[in-house]
Amino acid sequence: MSTVAVKGLVAAPAADLWCLLTSLPRSFHIEEPVEVLTPGPFGPGTAWRETRTGPDGSKLIEEFVVLVAEPPRRLVLGSPGAGADYRITWTLREVRRRRRRFAAVRVTVRALPAAPAGRAAALLLGGLAVRTAEQVLRRDIAALAAAADRRRAA
């Protein structure tokens, strides 16, 4: 099992970031609308499919399901992968600095090998996978901050 965590500070209240994280069928970090797979309000059990651009420029189709939703503090997503299942946890904490509201953002991804082949691949590609995951998470936090800026300017 491997874990990657990235932190950031975003100049927006945690509640605003929560709205951006949970606003389907639009997503703050991809160009195309997501395909919502479940009806009803956002919460545990909500599932969707999205197309992302990978670090190498390739198109990746990923599915996510909400496992835990604690507005506006914590969101846990599950995503099946090749040889591993992933748990993505977004944690938002309100911070005040110089009379301004910020959100301390932490994103953690845990890879849980689903098969012996997944364990072997994790051992062989561990360092590369960690660096790639960190890149993606930093890009997601930056996209969240940019979306919050656009929302505030509108």
Secondary structure, DSSP 8 states (H G I E B T S, - for coil): -EEEEEEEEESS-HHHHHHHHT--SS-TT-SS--EE-S-SSSSTT-EEEEEEE-TTS-EEEEEEEEEEEETTTEEEEEEE-SSEEEEEEEEEEEEEETTEEEEEEEEEEEEEE-SHHHHHHHHHHHHHHHHHHHHHHHHHHHHHHHHHHHHHH-
